[in-house]
Structure formats: structure tokens, C-alpha cells
Amino acid sequence: MILYKIGEIVYKNKTNLIFENKGDGYIVNVANIDRFEVGSKCKIYLYEYITEFYRNIYGFKDFKERLLFTDLITVEKIGPKVAMNILEKGW
């Protein structure tokens, strides 16, 4: 599992961004998108969530935020989308 990548943010919209690293582009779902600026180089902590039907990458500005996310998704009936909404509201 990849913990983080260092690269450049090349695009962002309301809930996700495109993060480029060594020529590869990743669509990354993030909370509080305003903390990320297009054109900036940064380190993004990643969590890859894979099910039978889809695969999503969630990104975090720091390691503590990623840890909270992983703790939240272990709670029954809290999936990644709800966990991201909780992070969006502030912790």
C-alpha cells in the first residue's frame, strides 16, 4: 500500500483533484479542497479503497487526517464518503 506521493496538483474541482506524479495522473478525492492549489507541488497522503465494484483514492494533507479517516471507516455504517464528510466539517 502506498502511504504518500509527492507531485503536482494539475486540476481541481469541488471534491477531487488530479495529482500528477512521475508522469502518472491520479484522481484523488479530498476533504477541504481549498487547502490544495493548482500548480503547487506537495505531498499527499493516500488511502486506496477497493470494493468488488469500484476503486477510489482518497487524499489527505497530513498523516493525522489519514489516520482519522482509517479509524472512521472501521466504524459500522461509516464508509469513505461519510468519513470524508466528517473530515470536511472539521475535526
A tleap script that builds the chain and sets N, CA, C and O, in Angstrom:
source leaprc.protein.ff14SB
mol = sequence {
  NMET ILE LEU TYR LYS ILE GLY GLU ILE VAL
  TYR LYS ASN LYS THR ASN LEU ILE PHE GLU
  ASN LYS GLY ASP GLY TYR ILE VAL ASN VAL
  ALA ASN ILE ASP ARG PHE GLU VAL GLY SER
  LYS CYS LYS ILE TYR LEU TYR GLU TYR ILE
  THR GLU PHE TYR ARG ASN ILE TYR GLY PHE
  LYS ASP PHE LYS GLU ARG LEU LEU PHE THR
  ASP LEU ILE THR VAL GLU LYS ILE GLY PRO
  LYS VAL ALA MET ASN ILE LEU GLU LYS GLY
  CTRP
}
set mol.1.N position { 0.842 -1.173 0.000 }
set mol.1.CA position { 0.000 0.000 0.000 }
set mol.1.C position { 0.890 1.239 0.000 }
set mol.1.O position { 1.890 1.302 0.715 }
set mol.2.N position { 0.516 2.201 -0.796 }
set mol.2.CA position { 1.260 3.458 -0.889 }
set mol.2.C position { 0.790 4.388 0.222 }
set mol.2.O position { -0.412 4.590 0.392 }
set mol.3.N position { 1.719 4.951 0.975 }
set mol.3.CA position { 1.365 5.865 2.062 }
set mol.3.C position { 1.214 7.296 1.545 }
set mol.3.O position { 0.242 7.973 1.880 }
set mol.4.N position { 2.158 7.758 0.741 }
set mol.4.CA position { 2.055 9.112 0.188 }
set mol.4.C position { 2.792 9.193 -1.135 }
set mol.4.O position { 3.598 8.330 -1.482 }
set mol.5.N position { 2.489 10.259 -1.861 }
set mol.5.CA position { 3.205 10.577 -3.092 }
set mol.5.C position { 3.511 12.066 -3.079 }
set mol.5.O position { 2.778 12.863 -2.494 }
set mol.6.N position { 4.597 12.421 -3.729 }
set mol.6.CA position { 4.975 13.818 -3.882 }
set mol.6.C position { 4.844 14.153 -5.361 }
set mol.6.O position { 5.387 13.457 -6.218 }
set mol.7.N position { 4.121 15.220 -5.646 }
set mol.7.CA position { 3.904 15.598 -7.036 }
set mol.7.C position { 3.230 16.947 -7.135 }
set mol.7.O position { 3.349 17.785 -6.241 }
set mol.8.N position { 2.515 17.148 -8.241 }
set mol.8.CA position { 1.905 18.448 -8.520 }
set mol.8.C position { 0.403 18.297 -8.746 }
set mol.8.O position { -0.054 17.330 -9.355 }
set mol.9.N position { -0.343 19.260 -8.251 }
set mol.9.CA position { -1.784 19.304 -8.478 }
set mol.9.C position { -2.007 20.026 -9.804 }
set mol.9.O position { -1.619 21.184 -9.957 }
set mol.10.N position { -2.631 19.340 -10.761 }
set mol.10.CA position { -2.808 19.931 -12.085 }
set mol.10.C position { -4.243 20.370 -12.352 }
set mol.10.O position { -4.492 21.110 -13.304 }
set mol.11.N position { -5.183 19.931 -11.535 }
set mol.11.CA position { -6.592 20.302 -11.714 }
set mol.11.C position { -7.335 20.033 -10.415 }
set mol.11.O position { -6.986 19.116 -9.671 }
set mol.12.N position { -8.361 20.837 -10.142 }
set mol.12.CA position { -9.245 20.531 -9.019 }
set mol.12.C position { -10.641 21.031 -9.322 }
set mol.12.O position { -10.833 22.003 -10.051 }
set mol.13.N position { -11.617 20.338 -8.741 }
set mol.13.CA position { -12.991 20.804 -8.808 }
set mol.13.C position { -13.552 20.800 -7.387 }
set mol.13.O position { -12.793 20.985 -6.436 }
set mol.14.N position { -14.851 20.597 -7.218 }
set mol.14.CA position { -15.475 20.729 -5.900 }
set mol.14.C position { -15.014 19.674 -4.883 }
set mol.14.O position { -14.864 19.983 -3.701 }
set mol.15.N position { -14.791 18.439 -5.332 }
set mol.15.CA position { -14.486 17.365 -4.379 }
set mol.15.C position { -13.234 16.557 -4.675 }
set mol.15.O position { -12.786 15.787 -3.826 }
set mol.16.N position { -12.661 16.716 -5.856 }
set mol.16.CA position { -11.463 15.928 -6.137 }
set mol.16.C position { -10.469 16.725 -6.962 }
set mol.16.O position { -10.763 17.810 -7.463 }
set mol.17.N position { -9.291 16.150 -7.083 }
set mol.17.CA position { -8.233 16.809 -7.836 }
set mol.17.C position { -7.492 15.778 -8.657 }
set mol.17.O position { -7.587 14.574 -8.419 }
set mol.18.N position { -6.753 16.276 -9.626 }
set mol.18.CA position { -5.861 15.408 -10.390 }
set mol.18.C position { -4.452 15.713 -9.917 }
set mol.18.O position { -3.982 16.849 -9.974 }
set mol.19.N position { -3.800 14.672 -9.452 }
set mol.19.CA position { -2.471 14.761 -8.871 }
set mol.19.C position { -1.510 14.028 -9.793 }
set mol.19.O position { -1.687 12.840 -10.063 }
set mol.20.N position { -0.485 14.741 -10.279 }
set mol.20.CA position { 0.479 14.139 -11.199 }
set mol.20.C position { 1.769 13.806 -10.464 }
set mol.20.O position { 2.328 14.625 -9.734 }
set mol.21.N position { 2.225 12.565 -10.683 }
set mol.21.CA position { 3.453 12.082 -10.062 }
set mol.21.C position { 4.205 11.242 -11.077 }
set mol.21.O position { 3.715 10.195 -11.500 }
set mol.22.N position { 5.394 11.690 -11.476 }
set mol.22.CA position { 6.251 10.962 -12.417 }
set mol.22.C position { 5.517 10.589 -13.700 }
set mol.22.O position { 5.665 9.477 -14.206 }
set mol.23.N position { 4.727 11.523 -14.223 }
set mol.23.CA position { 4.031 11.293 -15.476 }
set mol.23.C position { 2.708 10.565 -15.359 }
set mol.23.O position { 2.000 10.421 -16.356 }
set mol.24.N position { 2.353 10.103 -14.170 }
set mol.24.CA position { 1.074 9.442 -13.949 }
set mol.24.C position { 0.112 10.410 -13.280 }
set mol.24.O position { 0.502 11.156 -12.381 }
set mol.25.N position { -1.146 10.403 -13.716 }
set mol.25.CA position { -2.169 11.253 -13.117 }
set mol.25.C position { -3.135 10.426 -12.293 }
set mol.25.O position { -3.572 9.360 -12.727 }
set mol.26.N position { -3.467 10.906 -11.119 }
set mol.26.CA position { -4.371 10.213 -10.203 }
set mol.26.C position { -5.557 11.118 -9.885 }
set mol.26.O position { -5.373 12.297 -9.581 }
set mol.27.N position { -6.770 10.577 -9.953 }
set mol.27.CA position { -7.942 11.293 -9.463 }
set mol.27.C position { -8.032 10.987 -7.981 }
set mol.27.O position { -8.147 9.828 -7.583 }
set mol.28.N position { -7.978 12.033 -7.164 }
set mol.28.CA position { -7.925 11.869 -5.711 }
set mol.28.C position { -9.085 12.640 -5.084 }
set mol.28.O position { -9.242 13.838 -5.319 }
set mol.29.N position { -9.892 11.950 -4.289 }
set mol.29.CA position { -10.972 12.588 -3.533 }
set mol.29.C position { -10.385 13.173 -2.259 }
set mol.29.O position { -9.669 12.488 -1.529 }
set mol.30.N position { -10.687 14.441 -1.993 }
set mol.30.CA position { -10.136 15.104 -0.808 }
set mol.30.C position { -11.227 15.876 -0.072 }
set mol.30.O position { -12.223 16.286 -0.667 }
set mol.31.N position { -11.027 16.066 1.218 }
set mol.31.CA position { -11.871 16.950 2.018 }
set mol.31.C position { -11.201 18.320 2.059 }
set mol.31.O position { -9.979 18.421 1.960 }
set mol.32.N position { -11.990 19.354 2.202 }
set mol.32.CA position { -11.457 20.725 2.282 }
set mol.32.C position { -10.531 21.038 1.108 }
set mol.32.O position { -9.350 21.335 1.288 }
set mol.33.N position { -11.082 20.965 -0.069 }
set mol.33.CA position { -10.297 21.135 -1.296 }
set mol.33.C position { -9.585 22.480 -1.366 }
set mol.33.O position { -8.594 22.614 -2.084 }
set mol.34.N position { -10.071 23.477 -0.633 }
set mol.34.CA position { -9.450 24.808 -0.665 }
set mol.34.C position { -8.019 24.804 -0.139 }
set mol.34.O position { -7.269 25.747 -0.394 }
set mol.35.N position { -7.631 23.769 0.585 }
set mol.35.CA position { -6.257 23.681 1.091 }
set mol.35.C position { -5.259 23.313 -0.002 }
set mol.35.O position { -4.050 23.382 0.219 }
set mol.36.N position { -5.746 22.925 -1.170 }
set mol.36.CA position { -4.891 22.496 -2.269 }
set mol.36.C position { -4.977 23.512 -3.403 }
set mol.36.O position { -6.071 23.935 -3.778 }
set mol.37.N position { -3.835 23.900 -3.947 }
set mol.37.CA position { -3.781 24.889 -5.024 }
set mol.37.C position { -3.259 24.252 -6.304 }
set mol.37.O position { -2.272 23.517 -6.290 }
set mol.38.N position { -3.933 24.543 -7.407 }
set mol.38.CA position { -3.490 24.056 -8.712 }
set mol.38.C position { -2.115 24.639 -9.014 }
set mol.38.O position { -1.874 25.829 -8.814 }
set mol.39.N position { -1.222 23.789 -9.494 }
set mol.39.CA position { 0.132 24.213 -9.828 }
set mol.39.C position { 1.126 24.048 -8.696 }
set mol.39.O position { 2.330 24.210 -8.895 }
set mol.40.N position { 0.632 23.727 -7.510 }
set mol.40.CA position { 1.548 23.586 -6.373 }
set mol.40.C position { 2.085 22.163 -6.283 }
set mol.40.O position { 1.399 21.194 -6.609 }
set mol.41.N position { 3.315 22.068 -5.838 }
set mol.41.CA position { 3.923 20.766 -5.570 }
set mol.41.C position { 3.696 20.463 -4.094 }
set mol.41.O position { 3.875 21.329 -3.239 }
set mol.42.N position { 3.300 19.222 -3.803 }
set mol.42.CA position { 3.004 18.882 -2.415 }
set mol.42.C position { 3.103 17.378 -2.190 }
set mol.42.O position { 3.241 16.592 -3.127 }
set mol.43.N position { 3.029 17.013 -0.938 }
set mol.43.CA position { 2.957 15.618 -0.517 }
set mol.43.C position { 1.506 15.346 -0.137 }
set mol.43.O position { 0.923 16.073 0.667 }
set mol.44.N position { 0.925 14.294 -0.720 }
set mol.44.CA position { -0.443 13.905 -0.386 }
set mol.44.C position { -0.413 12.483 0.161 }
set mol.44.O position { 0.101 11.563 -0.475 }
set mol.45.N position { -0.974 12.329 1.353 }
set mol.45.CA position { -1.117 11.006 1.954 }
set mol.45.C position { -2.332 10.339 1.325 }
set mol.45.O position { -3.385 10.964 1.199 }
set mol.46.N position { -2.198 9.089 0.935 }
set mol.46.CA position { -3.227 8.413 0.159 }
set mol.46.C position { -3.815 7.217 0.898 }
set mol.46.O position { -3.161 6.582 1.724 }
set mol.47.N position { -5.070 6.936 0.572 }
set mol.47.CA position { -5.726 5.711 1.026 }
set mol.47.C position { -6.527 5.181 -0.157 }
set mol.47.O position { -7.402 5.870 -0.681 }
set mol.48.N position { -6.227 3.964 -0.572 }
set mol.48.CA position { -6.927 3.359 -1.699 }
set mol.48.C position { -8.023 2.444 -1.162 }
set mol.48.O position { -7.751 1.499 -0.422 }
set mol.49.N position { -9.261 2.736 -1.543 }
set mol.49.CA position { -10.421 1.974 -1.082 }
set mol.49.C position { -10.939 1.149 -2.253 }
set mol.49.O position { -11.376 1.698 -3.264 }
set mol.50.N position { -10.889 -0.168 -2.111 }
set mol.50.CA position { -11.244 -1.065 -3.206 }
set mol.50.C position { -12.388 -1.968 -2.765 }
set mol.50.O position { -12.335 -2.588 -1.703 }
set mol.51.N position { -13.427 -2.032 -3.602 }
set mol.51.CA position { -14.515 -2.981 -3.382 }
set mol.51.C position { -14.658 -3.819 -4.645 }
set mol.51.O position { -13.886 -3.682 -5.594 }
set mol.52.N position { -15.643 -4.673 -4.636 }
set mol.52.CA position { -15.902 -5.514 -5.795 }
set mol.52.C position { -16.295 -4.676 -7.015 }
set mol.52.O position { -16.047 -5.075 -8.153 }
set mol.53.N position { -16.906 -3.517 -6.773 }
set mol.53.CA position { -17.477 -2.735 -7.859 }
set mol.53.C position { -16.703 -1.479 -8.230 }
set mol.53.O position { -16.847 -0.992 -9.351 }
set mol.54.N position { -15.898 -0.944 -7.345 }
set mol.54.CA position { -15.168 0.276 -7.681 }
set mol.54.C position { -13.892 0.409 -6.856 }
set mol.54.O position { -13.638 -0.320 -5.897 }
set mol.55.N position { -13.109 1.393 -7.298 }
set mol.55.CA position { -11.819 1.662 -6.663 }
set mol.55.C position { -11.652 3.178 -6.597 }
set mol.55.O position { -11.703 3.857 -7.623 }
set mol.56.N position { -11.454 3.701 -5.402 }
set mol.56.CA position { -11.275 5.138 -5.220 }
set mol.56.C position { -10.009 5.420 -4.432 }
set mol.56.O position { -9.582 4.624 -3.596 }
set mol.57.N position { -9.421 6.569 -4.718 }
set mol.57.CA position { -8.257 7.023 -3.965 }
set mol.57.C position { -8.667 8.260 -3.181 }
set mol.57.O position { -9.221 9.205 -3.741 }
set mol.58.N position { -8.394 8.247 -1.893 }
set mol.58.CA position { -8.687 9.375 -1.011 }
set mol.58.C position { -7.365 9.991 -0.589 }
set mol.58.O position { -6.411 9.280 -0.270 }
set mol.59.N position { -7.313 11.316 -0.588 }
set mol.59.CA position { -6.077 12.019 -0.277 }
set mol.59.C position { -6.223 12.935 0.920 }
set mol.59.O position { -7.302 13.461 1.194 }
set mol.60.N position { -5.107 13.121 1.635 }
set mol.60.CA position { -5.109 13.886 2.878 }
set mol.60.C position { -3.873 14.770 2.944 }
set mol.60.O position { -2.796 14.399 2.478 }
set mol.61.N position { -4.051 15.940 3.529 }
set mol.61.CA position { -2.967 16.917 3.633 }
set mol.61.C position { -1.890 16.466 4.621 }
set mol.61.O position { -0.710 16.760 4.433 }
set mol.62.N position { -2.299 15.750 5.675 }
set mol.62.CA position { -1.308 15.273 6.644 }
set mol.62.C position { -1.659 13.863 7.122 }
set mol.62.O position { -2.760 13.365 6.888 }
set mol.63.N position { -0.706 13.243 7.788 }
set mol.63.CA position { -0.844 11.852 8.203 }
set mol.63.C position { -1.925 11.679 9.268 }
set mol.63.O position { -2.618 10.661 9.279 }
set mol.64.N position { -2.078 12.652 10.161 }
set mol.64.CA position { -3.101 12.551 11.211 }
set mol.64.C position { -4.506 12.508 10.613 }
set mol.64.O position { -5.372 11.783 11.103 }
set mol.65.N position { -4.725 13.276 9.570 }
set mol.65.CA position { -6.030 13.263 8.908 }
set mol.65.C position { -6.295 11.892 8.281 }
set mol.65.O position { -7.416 11.386 8.337 }
set mol.66.N position { -5.267 11.300 7.689 }
set mol.66.CA position { -5.406 9.959 7.113 }
set mol.66.C position { -5.718 8.937 8.199 }
set mol.66.O position { -6.559 8.060 8.004 }
set mol.67.N position { -5.048 9.046 9.341 }
set mol.67.CA position { -5.309 8.131 10.457 }
set mol.67.C position { -6.747 8.239 10.942 }
set mol.67.O position { -7.391 7.222 11.201 }
set mol.68.N position { -7.254 9.455 11.068 }
set mol.68.CA position { -8.636 9.643 11.492 }
set mol.68.C position { -9.589 9.013 10.480 }
set mol.68.O position { -10.564 8.370 10.868 }
set mol.69.N position { -9.321 9.190 9.203 }
set mol.69.CA position { -10.146 8.592 8.152 }
set mol.69.C position { -10.176 7.072 8.296 }
set mol.69.O position { -11.247 6.466 8.249 }
set mol.70.N position { -9.015 6.458 8.469 }
set mol.70.CA position { -8.980 4.996 8.584 }
set mol.70.C position { -9.698 4.526 9.845 }
set mol.70.O position { -10.319 3.463 9.837 }
set mol.71.N position { -9.626 5.295 10.923 }
set mol.71.CA position { -10.383 4.954 12.131 }
set mol.71.C position { -11.885 5.067 11.881 }
set mol.71.O position { -12.652 4.200 12.298 }
set mol.72.N position { -12.298 6.118 11.211 }
set mol.72.CA position { -13.725 6.328 10.956 }
set mol.72.C position { -14.332 5.210 10.116 }
set mol.72.O position { -15.443 4.765 10.403 }
set mol.73.N position { -13.630 4.751 9.090 }
set mol.73.CA position { -14.223 3.734 8.214 }
set mol.73.C position { -14.269 2.353 8.857 }
set mol.73.O position { -14.860 1.431 8.295 }
set mol.74.N position { -13.653 2.198 10.028 }
set mol.74.CA position { -13.795 0.927 10.750 }
set mol.74.C position { -15.082 0.888 11.568 }
set mol.74.O position { -15.491 -0.177 12.031 }
set mol.75.N position { -15.723 2.045 11.750 }
set mol.75.CA position { -16.981 2.112 12.491 }
set mol.75.C position { -18.106 1.596 11.594 }
set mol.75.O position { -18.182 1.948 10.417 }
set mol.76.N position { -18.974 0.763 12.160 }
set mol.76.CA position { -20.075 0.191 11.401 }
set mol.76.C position { -20.955 1.295 10.812 }
set mol.76.O position { -21.294 2.267 11.486 }
set mol.77.N position { -21.312 1.123 9.551 }
set mol.77.CA position { -22.174 2.034 8.785 }
set mol.77.C position { -21.516 3.363 8.423 }
set mol.77.O position { -22.198 4.275 7.956 }
set mol.78.N position { -20.209 3.489 8.629 }
set mol.78.CA position { -19.485 4.669 8.144 }
set mol.78.C position { -18.529 4.200 7.053 }
set mol.78.O position { -17.560 3.485 7.310 }
set mol.79.N position { -18.828 4.622 5.838 }
set mol.79.CA position { -17.967 4.312 4.710 }
set mol.79.C position { -17.095 5.504 4.389 }
set mol.79.O position { -17.102 6.496 5.118 }
set mol.80.N position { -16.343 5.417 3.305 }
set mol.80.CA position { -15.426 6.501 2.954 }
set mol.80.C position { -16.117 7.831 2.675 }
set mol.80.O position { -15.583 8.883 3.027 }
set mol.81.N position { -17.291 7.810 2.051 }
set mol.81.CA position { -17.971 9.074 1.738 }
set mol.81.C position { -18.416 9.786 3.009 }
set mol.81.O position { -18.251 10.999 3.134 }
set mol.82.N position { -18.979 9.035 3.951 }
set mol.82.CA position { -19.396 9.637 5.224 }
set mol.82.C position { -18.171 10.130 5.988 }
set mol.82.O position { -18.198 11.212 6.574 }
set mol.83.N position { -17.103 9.344 5.984 }
set mol.83.CA position { -15.874 9.750 6.672 }
set mol.83.C position { -15.322 11.046 6.076 }
set mol.83.O position { -14.868 11.921 6.813 }
set mol.84.N position { -15.357 11.173 4.752 }
set mol.84.CA position { -14.878 12.406 4.120 }
set mol.84.C position { -15.779 13.588 4.482 }
set mol.84.O position { -15.290 14.703 4.663 }
set mol.85.N position { -17.086 13.353 4.590 }
set mol.85.CA position { -17.996 14.428 5.009 }
set mol.85.C position { -17.689 14.880 6.430 }
set mol.85.O position { -17.746 16.073 6.727 }
set mol.86.N position { -17.367 13.941 7.307 }
set mol.86.CA position { -16.994 14.286 8.685 }
set mol.86.C position { -15.724 15.132 8.681 }
set mol.86.O position { -15.645 16.141 9.382 }
set mol.87.N position { -14.738 14.725 7.899 }
set mol.87.CA position { -13.491 15.496 7.811 }
set mol.87.C position { -13.743 16.879 7.213 }
set mol.87.O position { -13.110 17.857 7.610 }
set mol.88.N position { -14.657 16.955 6.272 }
set mol.88.CA position { -14.992 18.235 5.636 }
set mol.88.C position { -15.576 19.220 6.650 }
set mol.88.O position { -15.324 20.422 6.571 }
set mol.89.N position { -16.348 18.709 7.591 }
set mol.89.CA position { -16.986 19.567 8.601 }
set mol.89.C position { -15.997 20.042 9.658 }
set mol.89.O position { -16.264 21.002 10.382 }
set mol.90.N position { -14.875 19.378 9.741 }
set mol.90.CA position { -13.850 19.772 10.714 }
set mol.90.C position { -13.726 18.765 11.833 }
set mol.90.O position { -14.710 18.162 12.262 }
set mol.91.N position { -12.523 18.594 12.290 }
set mol.91.CA position { -12.244 17.651 13.369 }
set mol.91.C position { -11.255 18.293 14.253 }
set mol.91.O position { -10.844 17.703 15.252 }
savepdb mol mol.pdb
quit
